[in-house]
Amino acid sequence: MRVAMIGTGYVGLVSGVCFSDFGHDVTCVDTNADKIAQLTRGEVPIFEPGLEALLAKNVAAGRLSFTGDLASAVAAADAVFIAVGTPTRRGDGHADLTYVYAAAREVAAALKGYTVVVTKSTVPVGTNREVARIIAEANPEAEFDVASNPEFLREGAAIDDFMRPDRVVVGVESERAREVMGALYRPLYLREAPMVYTGLESAEMIKYAANAFLATKITFINEIAALCEKVGADVKAVSKGMGLDGRIGNKFLHAGPGYGGSCFPKDTKALARIGQDHAAPMEIVETVIAVNEARKRAMVDKILELCGGRVANKVIAVFGVTFKPNTDDMRDSPSLTIVPALVGAGAVVRVVDPEGRKEGEALLPGVTWMEDPYEAASGAVAAVILTEWNEFRALDLARLAGAMAEPRLADLRNIYSPEEAARAGLAYVSVGRAPVGG
Protein backbone atom coordinates (compact mmCIF):
# COMPACT_ATOMS: atom_id res chain seq x y z
CA MET A 1 0.00 0.00 0.00
CA ARG A 2 1.01 3.63 -0.42
CA VAL A 3 1.20 5.64 2.80
CA ALA A 4 1.78 9.34 3.48
CA MET A 5 2.88 10.15 7.02
CA ILE A 6 2.34 13.82 7.87
CA GLY A 7 4.81 14.80 10.59
CA THR A 8 8.24 13.33 11.34
CA GLY A 9 8.24 13.76 15.08
CA TYR A 10 8.61 10.79 17.36
CA VAL A 11 5.33 9.07 16.50
CA GLY A 12 5.31 9.91 12.81
CA LEU A 13 8.90 8.89 12.15
CA VAL A 14 8.75 5.62 14.06
CA SER A 15 5.39 4.71 12.51
CA GLY A 16 6.51 5.62 9.00
CA VAL A 17 9.72 3.62 9.24
CA CYS A 18 7.90 0.60 10.68
CA PHE A 19 5.14 0.67 8.05
CA SER A 20 7.83 0.70 5.36
CA ASP A 21 9.41 -2.33 7.01
CA PHE A 22 6.02 -4.05 6.66
CA GLY A 23 6.52 -3.67 2.90
CA HIS A 24 4.39 -0.58 2.27
CA ASP A 25 5.62 2.39 0.24
CA VAL A 26 5.87 5.25 2.74
CA THR A 27 6.50 8.94 2.17
CA CYS A 28 7.14 10.97 5.31
CA VAL A 29 6.24 14.64 5.05
CA ASP A 30 7.40 17.57 7.16
CA THR A 31 7.41 21.35 6.78
CA ASN A 32 10.88 21.55 8.32
CA ALA A 33 13.23 21.49 5.33
CA ASP A 34 16.31 20.96 7.50
CA LYS A 35 14.75 17.89 9.10
CA ILE A 36 13.80 16.45 5.70
CA ALA A 37 17.35 16.99 4.47
CA GLN A 38 18.73 15.35 7.60
CA LEU A 39 16.46 12.32 7.22
CA THR A 40 17.25 12.04 3.53
CA ARG A 41 20.92 11.77 4.50
CA GLY A 42 20.00 8.92 6.83
CA GLU A 43 20.43 10.96 10.01
CA VAL A 44 17.77 10.46 12.68
CA PRO A 45 17.01 13.60 14.75
CA ILE A 46 15.84 11.63 17.81
CA PHE A 47 17.46 8.90 19.82
CA GLU A 48 15.51 5.64 19.60
CA PRO A 49 17.36 2.30 19.68
CA GLY A 50 17.37 0.59 16.29
CA LEU A 51 15.59 3.35 14.41
CA GLU A 52 18.51 4.62 12.34
CA ALA A 53 19.39 1.14 11.05
CA LEU A 54 15.76 0.34 10.20
CA LEU A 55 15.41 3.67 8.39
CA ALA A 56 18.55 3.04 6.33
CA LYS A 57 17.38 -0.48 5.43
CA ASN A 58 14.04 0.70 4.06
CA VAL A 59 15.41 3.75 2.25
CA ALA A 60 17.87 1.41 0.52
CA ALA A 61 15.00 -0.91 -0.41
CA GLY A 62 13.15 2.01 -2.01
CA ARG A 63 10.16 1.78 0.32
CA LEU A 64 10.81 4.90 2.40
CA SER A 65 11.32 8.51 1.35
CA PHE A 66 11.10 12.00 2.82
CA THR A 67 9.71 15.18 1.34
CA GLY A 68 8.37 18.62 2.10
CA ASP A 69 5.83 18.32 -0.74
CA LEU A 70 2.64 17.29 1.05
CA ALA A 71 0.46 17.53 -2.06
CA SER A 72 2.36 14.95 -4.09
CA ALA A 73 2.67 12.53 -1.17
CA VAL A 74 -1.06 12.72 -0.35
CA ALA A 75 -2.20 12.47 -3.99
CA ALA A 76 -0.44 9.14 -4.38
CA ALA A 77 -1.52 7.64 -1.04
CA ASP A 78 -4.09 5.01 -0.12
CA ALA A 79 -3.83 6.11 3.51
CA VAL A 80 -2.71 9.45 4.92
CA PHE A 81 -1.65 9.53 8.57
CA ILE A 82 -1.77 12.77 10.53
CA ALA A 83 0.98 12.47 13.14
CA VAL A 84 1.65 16.07 14.14
CA GLY A 85 2.10 17.41 17.66
CA THR A 86 -0.77 18.02 20.07
CA PRO A 87 0.98 19.87 22.92
CA THR A 88 -0.83 21.12 26.00
CA ARG A 89 -2.41 24.46 25.18
CA ARG A 90 -1.18 27.24 27.40
CA GLY A 91 -3.58 28.45 30.01
CA ASP A 92 -6.26 25.77 30.00
CA GLY A 93 -4.70 22.31 29.74
CA HIS A 94 -6.48 21.39 26.51
CA ALA A 95 -4.64 19.59 23.73
CA ASP A 96 -3.67 22.15 21.10
CA LEU A 97 -5.19 20.89 17.84
CA THR A 98 -3.89 23.72 15.65
CA TYR A 99 -1.44 21.46 13.79
CA VAL A 100 -3.96 18.64 13.35
CA TYR A 101 -6.58 20.89 11.79
CA ALA A 102 -4.02 22.67 9.61
CA ALA A 103 -2.82 19.30 8.33
CA ALA A 104 -6.42 18.27 7.62
CA ARG A 105 -6.96 21.36 5.45
CA GLU A 106 -3.77 20.73 3.49
CA VAL A 107 -4.62 17.06 3.05
CA ALA A 108 -8.11 17.94 1.82
CA ALA A 109 -6.74 20.06 -0.99
CA ALA A 110 -4.43 17.27 -2.17
CA LEU A 111 -6.70 14.21 -2.06
CA LYS A 112 -6.99 12.21 -5.31
CA GLY A 113 -9.28 9.18 -5.37
CA TYR A 114 -10.50 7.24 -2.34
CA THR A 115 -8.23 7.76 0.68
CA VAL A 116 -8.42 6.92 4.35
CA VAL A 117 -7.25 9.85 6.48
CA VAL A 118 -5.95 8.43 9.74
CA THR A 119 -5.39 10.44 12.91
CA LYS A 120 -2.32 9.02 14.64
CA SER A 121 -1.84 12.01 16.94
CA THR A 122 -3.34 11.81 20.41
CA VAL A 123 -6.49 13.89 20.18
CA PRO A 124 -9.55 14.59 22.38
CA VAL A 125 -12.87 12.90 21.76
CA GLY A 126 -14.62 14.49 18.80
CA THR A 127 -11.47 15.49 16.92
CA ASN A 128 -11.80 12.91 14.15
CA ARG A 129 -15.33 14.08 13.38
CA GLU A 130 -14.02 17.63 13.15
CA VAL A 131 -11.22 16.46 10.84
CA ALA A 132 -13.87 14.84 8.63
CA ARG A 133 -15.91 18.04 8.63
CA ILE A 134 -12.88 20.17 7.73
CA ILE A 135 -11.93 17.91 4.82
CA ALA A 136 -15.49 17.74 3.49
CA GLU A 137 -15.86 21.51 3.72
CA ALA A 138 -12.48 22.24 2.11
CA ASN A 139 -12.95 19.69 -0.67
CA PRO A 140 -16.60 18.69 -1.20
CA GLU A 141 -15.60 16.34 -4.04
CA ALA A 142 -13.14 14.35 -1.91
CA GLU A 143 -13.76 10.62 -1.58
CA PHE A 144 -12.46 9.69 1.85
CA ASP A 145 -13.07 8.16 5.24
CA VAL A 146 -11.56 9.19 8.53
CA ALA A 147 -10.05 6.65 10.95
CA SER A 148 -8.63 6.95 14.45
CA ASN A 149 -5.50 4.88 15.11
CA PRO A 150 -3.90 5.96 18.41
CA GLU A 151 -0.31 4.99 19.10
CA PHE A 152 0.94 3.08 22.14
CA LEU A 153 4.70 3.41 21.68
CA ARG A 154 7.07 3.48 24.64
CA GLU A 155 10.09 5.66 24.05
CA GLY A 156 13.16 3.46 24.12
CA ALA A 157 11.18 0.42 22.96
CA ALA A 158 9.07 1.92 20.19
CA ILE A 159 10.09 -0.34 17.32
CA ASP A 160 9.33 -3.50 19.26
CA ASP A 161 6.05 -1.98 20.43
CA PHE A 162 5.04 -1.26 16.83
CA MET A 163 6.11 -4.67 15.52
CA ARG A 164 4.79 -6.70 18.47
CA PRO A 165 1.95 -4.64 19.93
CA ASP A 166 -0.33 -5.64 22.79
CA ARG A 167 -3.15 -4.48 20.51
CA VAL A 168 -3.88 -2.22 17.56
CA VAL A 169 -6.84 0.11 18.10
CA VAL A 170 -8.69 1.31 15.01
CA GLY A 171 -11.74 3.56 15.05
CA VAL A 172 -13.64 3.36 11.74
CA GLU A 173 -17.18 3.83 10.49
CA SER A 174 -17.15 2.13 7.10
CA GLU A 175 -16.27 -1.34 5.90
CA ARG A 176 -14.10 0.15 3.16
CA ALA A 177 -11.95 2.03 5.69
CA ARG A 178 -11.76 -1.06 7.86
CA GLU A 179 -10.43 -3.07 4.92
CA VAL A 180 -7.72 -0.47 4.23
CA MET A 181 -6.64 -0.40 7.88
CA GLY A 182 -6.65 -4.19 7.99
CA ALA A 183 -4.41 -4.32 4.93
CA LEU A 184 -1.97 -1.85 6.49
CA TYR A 185 -1.59 -4.00 9.59
CA ARG A 186 -1.85 -7.39 7.85
CA PRO A 187 1.79 -8.31 8.67
CA LEU A 188 0.81 -8.36 12.33
CA TYR A 189 -1.78 -11.10 11.74
CA LEU A 190 1.01 -13.69 11.71
CA ARG A 191 1.98 -12.51 15.19
CA GLU A 192 -1.65 -12.71 16.30
CA ALA A 193 -1.71 -9.10 17.48
CA PRO A 194 -5.28 -8.26 18.54
CA MET A 195 -7.03 -5.76 16.28
CA VAL A 196 -9.60 -3.76 18.23
CA TYR A 197 -12.12 -2.11 15.90
CA THR A 198 -14.33 0.54 17.48
CA GLY A 199 -16.14 3.75 16.65
CA LEU A 200 -14.20 7.00 16.41
CA GLU A 201 -15.04 8.25 19.90
CA SER A 202 -14.13 4.99 21.59
CA ALA A 203 -10.74 4.85 19.87
CA GLU A 204 -9.99 8.41 20.95
CA MET A 205 -11.01 7.63 24.52
CA ILE A 206 -9.01 4.38 24.74
CA LYS A 207 -5.75 6.28 24.31
CA TYR A 208 -6.49 8.81 27.04
CA ALA A 209 -7.95 6.23 29.42
CA ALA A 210 -4.95 3.92 29.03
CA ASN A 211 -2.36 6.63 29.65
CA ALA A 212 -4.29 8.08 32.58
CA PHE A 213 -4.57 4.64 34.18
CA LEU A 214 -0.82 4.00 33.85
CA ALA A 215 -0.06 7.45 35.27
CA THR A 216 -2.40 6.61 38.15
CA LYS A 217 -0.53 3.35 38.86
CA ILE A 218 2.76 5.22 39.02
CA THR A 219 1.33 7.91 41.27
CA PHE A 220 -0.34 5.36 43.53
CA ILE A 221 2.88 3.45 44.18
CA ASN A 222 4.70 6.74 44.77
CA GLU A 223 2.19 7.63 47.49
CA ILE A 224 2.57 4.15 48.97
CA ALA A 225 6.35 4.68 48.91
CA ALA A 226 6.00 7.88 50.95
CA LEU A 227 3.96 5.97 53.52
CA CYS A 228 6.46 3.10 53.55
CA GLU A 229 9.18 5.54 54.58
CA LYS A 230 7.07 6.63 57.54
CA VAL A 231 6.12 3.15 58.79
CA GLY A 232 9.32 1.20 58.03
CA ALA A 233 8.03 -0.88 55.11
CA ASP A 234 10.00 -1.56 51.90
CA VAL A 235 8.15 -0.36 48.79
CA LYS A 236 10.00 -2.85 46.57
CA ALA A 237 8.61 -5.72 48.62
CA VAL A 238 5.18 -4.09 48.64
CA SER A 239 5.27 -3.64 44.85
CA LYS A 240 6.26 -7.26 44.34
CA GLY A 241 3.52 -8.50 46.62
CA MET A 242 0.96 -6.34 44.81
CA GLY A 243 2.18 -7.08 41.31
CA LEU A 244 1.87 -10.84 41.68
CA ASP A 245 -1.87 -10.35 41.89
CA GLY A 246 -3.02 -11.02 38.34
CA ARG A 247 -5.71 -8.36 38.63
CA ILE A 248 -3.05 -5.71 39.29
CA GLY A 249 0.12 -6.78 37.46
CA ASN A 250 3.68 -5.69 38.15
CA LYS A 251 4.14 -3.07 35.42
CA PHE A 252 4.23 0.62 36.36
CA LEU A 253 4.58 -0.21 40.06
CA HIS A 254 8.13 1.10 40.38
CA ALA A 255 8.39 3.97 42.83
CA GLY A 256 10.42 6.98 41.76
CA PRO A 257 10.51 10.76 41.41
CA GLY A 258 7.29 11.04 39.39
CA TYR A 259 6.27 10.48 35.80
CA GLY A 260 7.27 12.70 32.89
CA GLY A 261 7.69 12.40 29.14
CA SER A 262 5.71 13.34 26.07
CA CYS A 263 2.47 11.51 26.86
CA PHE A 264 1.42 11.15 30.49
CA PRO A 265 1.63 14.82 31.53
CA LYS A 266 -0.21 16.24 28.52
CA ASP A 267 -2.71 13.40 28.23
CA THR A 268 -3.76 13.49 31.88
CA LYS A 269 -4.23 17.25 31.65
CA ALA A 270 -6.22 16.93 28.44
CA LEU A 271 -8.45 14.19 29.90
CA ALA A 272 -9.12 16.32 32.97
CA ARG A 273 -10.17 19.20 30.71
CA ILE A 274 -12.38 16.93 28.58
CA GLY A 275 -14.12 15.79 31.76
CA GLN A 276 -14.66 19.35 32.91
CA ASP A 277 -16.03 20.39 29.52
CA HIS A 278 -18.59 17.58 29.60
CA ALA A 279 -19.58 17.98 33.27
CA ALA A 280 -18.04 14.59 34.12
CA PRO A 281 -15.08 15.58 36.30
CA MET A 282 -12.09 13.23 36.21
CA GLU A 283 -11.39 13.69 39.92
CA ILE A 284 -8.93 10.78 40.20
CA VAL A 285 -6.97 12.07 37.21
CA GLU A 286 -6.95 15.62 38.57
CA THR A 287 -5.54 14.30 41.85
CA VAL A 288 -2.92 12.26 40.01
CA ILE A 289 -1.71 15.42 38.25
CA ALA A 290 -1.41 17.35 41.52
CA VAL A 291 0.25 14.49 43.42
CA ASN A 292 2.79 13.95 40.63
CA GLU A 293 3.85 17.59 40.66
CA ALA A 294 4.19 17.50 44.46
CA ARG A 295 6.22 14.31 44.13
CA LYS A 296 8.91 16.00 42.09
CA ARG A 297 9.22 18.80 44.66
CA ALA A 298 9.41 16.27 47.49
CA MET A 299 12.48 14.74 45.85
CA VAL A 300 14.25 18.08 46.19
CA ASP A 301 13.54 18.04 49.93
CA LYS A 302 14.86 14.47 50.14
CA ILE A 303 18.15 15.48 48.53
CA LEU A 304 18.53 18.60 50.68
CA GLU A 305 17.82 16.60 53.83
CA LEU A 306 20.48 14.07 52.85
CA CYS A 307 22.94 16.95 52.53
CA GLY A 308 22.10 18.43 55.93
CA GLY A 309 19.79 21.10 54.57
CA ARG A 310 22.42 23.20 52.76
CA VAL A 311 24.02 22.72 49.36
CA ALA A 312 25.24 26.25 48.62
CA ASN A 313 28.65 26.15 46.90
CA LYS A 314 28.73 22.36 47.21
CA VAL A 315 29.10 19.93 44.31
CA ILE A 316 26.22 17.56 43.53
CA ALA A 317 26.51 14.96 40.76
CA VAL A 318 23.27 14.11 38.96
CA PHE A 319 23.11 10.85 37.01
CA GLY A 320 20.43 10.93 34.31
CA VAL A 321 18.12 13.78 33.33
CA THR A 322 15.96 12.35 30.52
CA PHE A 323 12.51 11.30 31.70
CA LYS A 324 13.42 7.62 31.19
CA PRO A 325 16.39 5.63 29.86
CA ASN A 326 17.01 4.90 26.16
CA THR A 327 15.63 8.21 24.97
CA ASP A 328 16.87 11.77 24.61
CA ASP A 329 13.43 13.14 25.51
CA MET A 330 13.43 15.73 28.27
CA ARG A 331 9.75 16.68 28.13
CA ASP A 332 8.30 17.07 31.64
CA SER A 333 11.18 15.09 33.08
CA PRO A 334 11.42 15.23 36.90
CA SER A 335 14.93 16.60 36.35
CA LEU A 336 13.41 19.85 35.07
CA THR A 337 12.02 20.44 38.56
CA ILE A 338 14.79 18.89 40.66
CA VAL A 339 17.95 20.17 38.98
CA PRO A 340 16.90 23.86 38.78
CA ALA A 341 15.91 23.69 42.45
CA LEU A 342 19.40 22.46 43.36
CA VAL A 343 20.99 25.17 41.21
CA GLY A 344 18.69 27.72 42.82
CA ALA A 345 19.83 26.53 46.25
CA GLY A 346 23.39 27.38 45.26
CA ALA A 347 24.67 23.91 44.41
CA VAL A 348 27.36 23.30 41.80
CA VAL A 349 25.57 20.69 39.70
CA ARG A 350 27.37 18.28 37.41
CA VAL A 351 25.22 16.22 35.06
CA VAL A 352 25.94 12.90 33.38
CA ASP A 353 23.45 11.51 30.85
CA PRO A 354 24.23 9.34 27.81
CA GLU A 355 21.75 11.14 25.52
CA GLY A 356 20.32 14.08 27.45
CA ARG A 357 22.80 16.81 26.66
CA LYS A 358 21.42 17.73 23.21
CA GLU A 359 18.11 18.90 24.67
CA GLY A 360 19.29 19.42 28.23
CA GLU A 361 21.81 22.18 27.61
CA ALA A 362 19.04 24.66 26.82
CA LEU A 363 16.64 23.34 29.46
CA LEU A 364 19.09 23.10 32.36
CA PRO A 365 21.19 26.27 32.40
CA GLY A 366 23.87 26.63 35.03
CA VAL A 367 24.99 22.98 35.14
CA THR A 368 28.21 21.35 34.00
CA TRP A 369 27.90 18.40 31.61
CA MET A 370 30.34 15.53 32.08
CA GLU A 371 30.83 12.08 30.55
CA ASP A 372 32.10 10.00 33.47
CA PRO A 373 30.07 9.51 36.67
CA TYR A 374 33.13 9.04 38.87
CA GLU A 375 34.69 12.23 37.54
CA ALA A 376 31.41 14.04 38.11
CA ALA A 377 31.31 12.77 41.70
CA SER A 378 34.86 13.86 42.48
CA GLY A 379 34.69 16.24 45.45
CA ALA A 380 30.89 16.08 45.56
CA VAL A 381 28.79 16.01 48.71
CA ALA A 382 26.10 13.88 47.06
CA ALA A 383 25.31 11.88 43.95
CA VAL A 384 21.72 11.66 42.73
CA ILE A 385 20.35 8.97 40.41
CA LEU A 386 17.38 10.42 38.53
CA THR A 387 17.20 8.14 35.47
CA GLU A 388 17.96 4.41 35.49
CA TRP A 389 20.26 4.24 32.47
CA ASN A 390 22.22 0.98 32.24
CA GLU A 391 25.38 3.03 32.76
CA PHE A 392 24.22 3.76 36.31
CA ARG A 393 22.98 0.26 37.18
CA ALA A 394 26.42 -1.22 37.83
CA LEU A 395 28.39 1.57 39.46
CA ASP A 396 31.30 0.65 41.72
CA LEU A 397 29.79 2.19 44.83
CA ALA A 398 33.01 1.97 46.82
CA ARG A 399 34.87 3.81 44.07
CA LEU A 400 32.07 6.36 43.89
CA ALA A 401 32.21 6.93 47.65
CA GLY A 402 35.99 7.25 47.53
CA ALA A 403 35.81 10.01 44.95
CA MET A 404 33.39 12.12 46.94
CA ALA A 405 34.13 14.77 49.56
CA GLU A 406 31.14 13.49 51.53
CA PRO A 407 29.91 10.06 50.43
CA ARG A 408 26.15 10.34 49.98
CA LEU A 409 23.83 8.79 47.40
CA ALA A 410 20.21 9.68 46.67
CA ASP A 411 18.99 6.72 44.63
CA LEU A 412 15.63 7.93 43.37
CA ARG A 413 15.11 4.84 41.19
CA ASN A 414 15.88 2.20 43.85
CA ILE A 415 18.61 0.64 41.71
CA TYR A 416 20.77 -0.34 44.68
CA SER A 417 20.02 -1.88 48.03
CA PRO A 418 20.61 -0.15 51.36
CA GLU A 419 22.99 -2.99 52.25
CA GLU A 420 25.15 -2.39 49.15
CA ALA A 421 25.33 1.32 49.93
CA ALA A 422 26.25 0.67 53.56
CA ARG A 423 29.08 -1.69 52.57
CA ALA A 424 30.44 1.00 50.24
CA GLY A 425 30.40 3.56 53.06
CA LEU A 426 27.67 5.70 51.57
CA ALA A 427 24.99 7.58 53.41
CA TYR A 428 22.03 6.45 51.34
CA VAL A 429 18.43 7.43 50.71
CA SER A 430 16.10 5.86 48.20
CA VAL A 431 12.35 5.88 47.58
CA GLY A 432 10.02 4.03 49.91
CA ARG A 433 12.76 2.50 52.04
CA ALA A 434 14.49 3.46 55.25
CA PRO A 435 17.65 5.62 54.85
CA VAL A 436 21.10 4.25 55.70
CA GLY A 437 23.86 6.20 57.43
CA GLY A 438 23.86 9.94 57.80
Secondary structure, 3 states (H helix, E strand, C coil): CEEEEECCCHHHHHHHHHHHHCCCEEEEECCCHHHHHHHHCCCCCCCCCCHHHHHHHHHHCCCEEEECCHHHHHHCCCEEEECCCCCECCCCCCECCHHHHHHHHHHHHHCCCCEEEEECCCCCCCHHHHHHHHHHHHCCCCCEEEEECCCCCCCCCHHHHHHCCCCEEEECCCHHHHHHHHHHCHHHHHHCCCEEEECHHHHHHHHHHHHHHHHHHHHHHHHHHHHHHHHCCCHHHHHHHHHCCCCCCCCCCCCCCCCCCCCHHHHHHHHHHHHHHCCCCCHHHHHHHHHHHHHHHHHHHHHHHHCCCCCCCCEEEEECCCCCCCCCCCCCCCHHHHHHHHHHCCCEEEEECCCCHHHHHHHCCCCEECCCHHHHHCCCCEEEECCCCHHHCCCCHHHHHHHCCCCEEEECCCCCCHHHHHHCCCEEECCCCCCECC
